[in-house]
Amino acid sequence: MTKTSIEPRRPDVPSPGGRRSLRLRLLGGSAFLIVLFLGAVALLVTVPRMLGSGDKPATLVVASLPFWNLTEGPNILATNPGTFNEVSPWIYGLARNGRIVAQAPEVTAQTRDGMDRLRKLGIPVVPSIANRTNGQWAYEPLADILHDPAAMSRHINDIVALVQRENYAGIDIDYEDLPATDRQVFTSFITDLASALHDKGKVLTVALFAKTSDAGEDQRNAGQDYAAIGAAADEVRLMAYDYHWSESPPGPVAPMPWVRDVLTYAKSQMPADKIVLGVPLSGYDWVDGKGEVVTWIQSYGRTSKYHATVQYDRLSESPSFKYTDEQGRQHEVWFENADSTALKLQAAKAAGIRGVYLWMISSEDDRTWATVRKIIPLHPTSSGEGTSR
């Protein structure tokens, strides 16, 4: 790839997205051993456990379920036991006054039913909050929160209250499109929120734009401090997709050279056991200068309908095809299948990071889940505080 410095941009549709390190200085003596033992016991009680934590980076497979797929999504998880050990329903947004609201109040009943079914699966639930207002990404409500200490404190309290009330394992923050000047206030918000959640035995995950340098391509990347956020959050979810997006020229959604560069940079900024790689399961169909999000099943259907031949690009390690529709328009489709997904899972495993999250689960390649289980065997999640029942 000749442009690996280019960072992904969020499409018009939703994009999406460890315990604090404690250093002890050995003082020596038998008395210290007693203190150390008691301290270790206290640590287990007071510091929130990372989901699936252990001596080595835990294997984590997160299912990202959007609100529009909470009817079928739980069925996928139920019919694929041993595949996921965390689930993040993408369901919450922000009102204009900064309060946490449902992203899609018109499907409240379906959302409630889907959440009830997810809870019964026994998989820790870590829902996502995005800065989306009335179905659109909105900076203003978030700006009001970040630049008003009282509003920030109220928002943190609201999040903690939501997590406790619903008995979630924690929360995922997917706040996007911040200017570079918000870098410090966003870091302060994440740090304070992490502390508040940890005090309640809950975890914090944060979705960040994938980048290969601190500044990245634009101010949205510069506004996110990998090192500082990595120090505070339990999971940092790298949105390693949309290298090409709905408004860009056609091209691979997550080219492997870029994905590997993203992992290399992230590991230079934060502990590997906090990094969770976002793996896309869909693609785009470009026509007339605009890309439409397509699932694998839609891509498969179009190759069949238009007798298109799938090509494999060896540089990006991605599948694609072209076809002409009934109006004579030329289409170019780049998508993901189980084979391209396998490469990303292998990259995550080779990098020794915390795990992956699958964005988003909806009509993916039917070979995907067997592929996930083969490459990333499930690491059982500890029960107790920090899990949703």
C-alpha positions in Angstrom: 0.0 0.0 0.0 1.6 3.3 -1.0 -0.5 5.5 1.3 -0.3 3.8 4.6 -0.1 7.1 6.4 -3.7 7.9 5.5 -6.1 7.3 8.4 -9.7 6.1 8.1 -12.6 8.5 8.1 -16.0 7.9 9.5 -18.7 7.1 6.9 -22.2 8.6 6.9 -23.5 5.5 8.6 -22.4 4.6 12.2 -18.8 3.7 12.3 -18.3 2.5 15.3 -14.9 1.9 17.5 -6.6 -3.5 31.6 -6.5 -2.7 34.9 -4.5 0.2 35.9 -0.8 -0.8 36.2 0.4 -0.7 39.8 4.1 -0.6 40.4 5.4 -1.9 43.8 9.0 -1.2 45.0 10.4 -4.2 46.8 11.6 -3.2 50.3 12.7 -6.6 51.5 12.1 -8.3 54.9 9.5 -10.8 56.1 7.2 -7.9 57.1 7.0 -6.8 53.6 5.8 -10.2 52.5 2.9 -9.9 54.8 2.1 -6.4 53.5 2.4 -7.6 49.9 0.0 -10.5 50.5 -2.6 -8.2 52.1 -2.1 -5.7 49.4 -2.7 -8.3 46.7 -5.9 -9.4 48.4 -7.0 -5.8 48.5 -6.1 -5.3 44.9 -8.3 -8.2 43.8 -11.2 -6.7 45.7 -10.9 -3.0 44.8 -9.4 -2.9 41.3 -11.9 -3.8 38.6 -11.0 -7.0 36.8 -10.4 -6.9 33.1 -12.9 -9.2 31.5 -10.9 -12.5 31.0 -7.8 -11.1 32.7 -4.8 -13.3 33.5 -1.0 -13.4 33.7 -0.8 -13.0 29.9 -2.9 -10.8 27.6 -6.4 -12.4 27.7 -8.1 -13.5 24.5 -11.1 -11.3 24.0 -13.7 -11.6 21.3 -16.3 -8.8 21.4 -19.6 -8.9 19.5 -20.7 -5.4 18.4 -24.4 -5.3 17.9 -26.1 -2.2 16.5 -29.6 -1.3 17.6 -31.0 -2.3 14.2 -29.8 -5.8 14.7 -30.9 -6.6 18.2 -33.6 -8.9 16.9 -31.3 -11.3 15.0 -28.0 -10.5 16.8 -28.7 -12.4 20.0 -29.6 -15.5 17.9 -26.2 -15.4 16.3 -24.5 -15.3 19.7 -26.8 -18.1 21.0 -26.1 -20.4 18.1 -22.3 -19.8 18.3 -21.4 -20.7 21.9 -17.8 -20.5 22.7 -17.2 -17.7 20.2 -17.7 -14.5 22.2 -16.8 -13.4 25.8 -18.1 -9.9 25.6 -20.9 -8.1 23.8 -21.4 -4.4 23.1 -24.8 -3.3 22.0 -24.5 0.0 20.2 -27.6 1.6 21.6 -27.1 4.8 23.5 -26.7 8.4 22.2 -26.7 11.9 23.6 -29.6 14.4 23.7 -28.9 18.0 22.9 -28.7 18.8 26.6 -26.0 16.1 27.0 -28.2 13.5 28.7 -27.9 9.8 27.8 -30.8 8.7 25.6 -31.6 5.7 23.3 -30.3 6.2 19.8 -33.5 4.8 18.4 -36.4 5.4 20.7 -38.8 4.2 18.0 -37.5 0.6 18.5 -37.5 0.7 22.3 -39.5 -2.5 22.6 -37.2 -4.4 20.2 -34.1 -3.0 22.0 -35.5 -4.1 25.4 -36.3 -7.6 24.2 -32.9 -7.9 22.6 -31.1 -6.8 25.7 -33.1 -9.2 27.8 -32.0 -12.1 25.5 -28.4 -11.0 25.6 -28.4 -11.0 29.4 -29.7 -14.6 29.4 -26.7 -15.7 27.4 -24.4 -15.0 30.4 -21.9 -12.9 28.3 -20.7 -9.7 30.0 -22.6 -6.7 28.5 -20.7 -3.5 27.8 -23.0 -1.2 25.9 -21.7 1.7 23.7 -22.6 5.4 24.0 -22.0 7.4 20.9 -22.2 11.2 20.4 -25.2 10.8 18.1 -28.1 13.1 18.5 -31.4 12.5 16.6 -29.7 9.9 14.4 -26.7 12.2 13.5 -23.2 12.6 14.8 -23.2 15.8 16.8 -20.2 17.6 18.4 -22.2 20.3 20.2 -23.7 18.3 23.0 -20.3 16.7 23.6 -18.5 20.0 23.5 -20.9 21.3 26.2 -19.9 18.4 28.4 -16.2 18.6 27.9 -15.9 22.3 28.4 -18.1 22.7 31.5 -16.7 21.0 34.6 -20.1 20.8 36.2 -21.6 19.2 33.0 -18.7 16.8 32.8 -19.2 15.7 36.4 -22.9 15.3 35.8 -22.3 13.2 32.7 -19.8 10.9 34.5 -22.4 10.4 37.3 -25.1 9.7 34.7 -22.9 7.0 33.1 -22.0 5.3 36.4 -25.7 5.4 37.4 -26.7 3.8 34.1 -24.1 1.0 34.4 -25.1 0.3 38.0 -28.9 0.5 37.4 -28.7 -1.9 34.5 -26.0 -4.1 36.1 -23.7 -3.8 33.0 -20.2 -5.0 33.2 -19.1 -1.5 32.1 -19.5 1.0 29.3 -17.9 1.7 26.0 -17.4 5.3 24.9 -17.5 6.0 21.2 -17.2 9.8 21.1 -16.0 10.9 17.6 -15.0 14.0 15.6 -13.3 16.0 18.4 -11.0 18.8 17.3 -7.4 18.6 18.2 -7.9 21.3 20.8 -10.1 18.9 22.8 -7.3 16.4 23.3 -6.6 17.3 27.0 -10.3 17.7 28.1 -11.2 14.5 26.4 -8.3 12.7 28.2 -9.4 14.3 31.5 -13.0 13.0 30.9 -11.8 9.5 30.1 -9.5 9.5 33.1 -12.2 10.7 35.6 -14.8 8.3 34.1 -12.4 5.4 34.4 -11.8 6.2 38.0 -15.5 6.5 38.8 -16.3 3.2 37.1 -13.4 1.4 38.7 -14.6 2.5 42.1 -17.8 0.6 41.4 -16.0 -2.5 40.1 -16.9 -1.7 36.5 -14.8 -1.4 33.3 -14.3 1.3 30.7 -13.6 0.7 27.1 -13.0 3.5 24.6 -13.3 3.4 20.8 -10.5 5.3 19.0 -9.8 6.1 15.4 -7.0 3.9 14.0 -3.9 5.8 13.2 -0.2 5.2 12.5 1.2 8.4 14.2 0.1 10.7 17.0 -1.2 13.4 14.7 -2.7 11.0 12.1 -4.3 12.5 9.1 -6.5 15.2 10.6 -7.5 16.8 13.9 -9.9 14.0 14.8 -6.9 11.8 15.2 -4.8 14.4 17.0 -7.7 14.9 19.4 -7.2 11.3 20.8 -4.2 10.7 23.0 -3.4 7.0 22.7 -0.9 6.9 25.6 -3.1 8.8 28.1 -6.3 7.0 27.2 -4.5 3.7 27.2 -3.3 4.4 30.7 -6.8 5.0 31.9 -9.1 2.7 30.1 -9.4 -1.1 30.4 -9.8 -1.6 26.7 -8.9 0.6 23.8 -10.8 -0.4 20.7 -9.1 0.6 17.5 -11.5 1.3 14.7 -9.2 -0.3 12.0 -11.7 0.0 9.2 -13.0 2.7 6.7 -9.6 3.2 5.2 -11.8 3.7 2.2 -15.3 4.9 3.1 -18.6 6.0 1.6 -17.3 9.3 0.2 -13.8 8.2 -0.8 -12.9 6.6 -4.1 -13.4 2.8 -4.1 -10.8 0.7 -2.3 -10.2 -1.8 0.5 -12.0 -1.1 3.8 -9.1 -2.4 5.9 -6.0 -3.1 3.9 -3.6 -5.4 5.8 -0.4 -3.4 5.5 -2.3 -0.5 7.2 -3.9 -2.7 9.8 -0.4 -4.0 10.8 1.0 -0.5 10.9 -1.9 0.6 13.2 -1.1 -2.3 15.6 2.6 -1.5 15.6 1.9 2.2 16.5 -0.7 1.4 19.1 1.7 -1.0 20.8 4.3 1.7 21.0 1.8 3.9 22.9 0.0 1.6 25.3 0.1 -1.9 26.9 -0.7 -4.6 24.3 -3.1 -6.2 26.7 -5.4 -3.2 26.5 -5.5 -3.1 22.7 -8.6 -4.5 21.0 -8.6 -4.6 17.2 -11.7 -3.6 15.3 -12.4 -6.1 12.5 -15.0 -5.1 9.9 -17.5 -7.6 8.6 -19.0 -5.5 5.8 -17.9 -3.4 2.8 -19.0 -0.8 0.3 -20.6 -0.8 -3.1 -19.5 2.4 -4.9 -21.5 3.9 -7.8 -21.6 7.4 -9.1 -19.0 8.5 -6.6 -20.9 7.3 -3.5 -20.4 4.1 -1.4 -23.3 2.1 0.1 -22.6 -0.1 3.0 -23.1 -3.8 2.0 -23.0 -6.9 4.1 -21.3 -10.1 3.0 -24.6 -11.7 2.1 -25.5 -8.7 -0.1 -22.1 -8.8 -1.8 -22.6 -12.6 -2.4 -26.0 -11.9 -3.8 -24.8 -9.3 -6.2 -22.0 -11.5 -7.6 -24.6 -14.1 -8.3 -27.2 -11.8 -9.8 -24.8 -9.9 -12.0 -22.4 -12.8 -12.8 -19.5 -10.9 -11.3 -16.1 -12.5 -10.7 -14.5 -11.9 -7.3 -10.9 -10.6 -7.6 -8.3 -10.8 -4.8 -5.9 -7.9 -4.3 -2.7 -9.3 -3.0 -1.4 -5.9 -1.8 -4.3 -5.1 0.5 -5.3 -8.8 0.9 -8.9 -7.9 0.2 -11.7 -9.3 -2.1 -13.5 -7.1 -4.6 -15.7 -7.2 -7.8 -17.2 -5.0 -10.4 -20.6 -5.2 -12.1 -23.0 -3.2 -14.3 -26.5 -2.6 -13.0 -29.8 -2.5 -14.9 -29.4 1.3 -15.4 -26.0 0.7 -17.0 -24.1 2.2 -14.0 -20.7 0.8 -13.2 -20.3 -0.5 -9.6 -17.1 -1.4 -7.7 -17.5 -3.4 -4.5 -14.8 -4.0 -1.8 -16.0 -6.3 1.0 -14.9 -8.6 3.8 -15.2 -12.4 3.9 -14.1 -15.1 6.2 -10.7 -15.3 4.5 -9.9 -11.6 4.8 -11.3 -11.7 8.4 -8.9 -14.6 9.2 -5.9 -12.4 8.2 -6.9 -9.7 10.7 -7.5 -12.2 13.5 -4.1 -13.7 12.8 -2.5 -10.2 12.9 -4.2 -9.5 16.2 -3.0 -12.9 17.6 0.6 -12.4 16.3 0.7 -8.9 17.9 -0.1 -10.3 21.3 -2.9 -7.8 21.9 -6.0 -8.2 24.1 -8.3 -9.3 21.4 -10.7 -8.2 18.7 -14.2 -6.8 18.3 -16.3 -7.7 15.3 -18.0 -4.6 13.7 -20.8 -5.1 13.1 -22.6 -8.4 13.4 -25.2 -8.5 10.6 -25.3 -11.0 7.6 -21.6 -11.8 7.7 -19.9 -14.7 5.8 -21.4 -17.9 7.2 -17.8 -19.3 7.7 -16.9 -16.4 10.0 -17.6 -17.8 13.4 -15.8 -21.1 12.8 -12.9 -19.0 11.6 -12.9 -17.0 14.8 -13.1 -20.1 17.0 -10.2 -21.7 15.2 -7.8 -18.7 15.3 -8.8 -17.1 18.6 -10.1 -19.8 21.1 -12.4 -18.4 23.7 -10.8 -17.4 27.0 -13.4 -18.0 29.7 -14.5 -14.8 31.4 -14.3 -14.7 35.2 -17.7 -14.4 37.0 -18.4 -11.9 39.8 -18.2 -8.1 39.8 -17.9 -6.6 36.4 -20.2 -9.0 34.7 -23.8 -8.5 33.7 -26.4 -11.1 34.7 
